[in-house]
Amino acid sequence: MKHYDPTGGIDNTRRLTGKHETASYKTFSSGVASRNVSIRIPRQVDEEQCGYLEDRRPAANCDPYAVTNILVKTICLNS
């Protein structure tokens, strides 16, 4: 989470409370067409079994390069 906002995770701790259509920063969750999860799977993607996922954790002021870097490292490179 520290890579998902420029304050090292402090902003996300305040934002991701689990209330107001956000997931809690303390737990990972995913779901179809749900706005209160970490990773949202659009309904059409679930039906067609292909498409994109929405990572709802990065703050609006995140560095997109830092977020992409950490996603690739953890998902693709397993590091």
FENBEL-V673743 format. One record per residue. SS is DSSP state (H for helix, E for strand, - for the rest). OMEGA is omega in whole degrees, -180 to 180 (999 if undefined). Layout:
# FENBEL-V673743
SS_OMEGA + SS_OMEGA
This chain:
# FENBEL-V673743
-_-177 + -_179 + -_-172 + -_171 + -_-173 + -_179 + -_177 + -_177 + -_-178 + H_180 + H_-180 + H_177 + H_178 + H_-174 + H_-174 + -_-176 + E_-173 + -_177 + -_174 + -_177 + -_172 + -_175 + -_176 + E_178 + -_-177 + -_-177 + -_175 + -_177 + -_176 + E_180 + E_-180 + E_175 + -_-180 + -_-179 + -_-179 + -_179 + -_178 + -_179 + E_-179 + E_176 + E_180 + -_-177 + H_-179 + H_178 + H_178 + H_-179 + H_-177 + H_-179 + -_172 + -_180 + -_-173 + -_175 + E_177 + E_173 + E_-173 + -_-176 + -_-178 + -_176 + -_180 + -_-179 + -_-180 + -_173 + -_-176 + H_178 + H_178 + H_179 + H_178 + H_179 + H_-178 + H_177 + H_180 + H_179 + H_-176 + H_-177 + H_-174 + H_-174 + -_177 + -_-180 + -_999
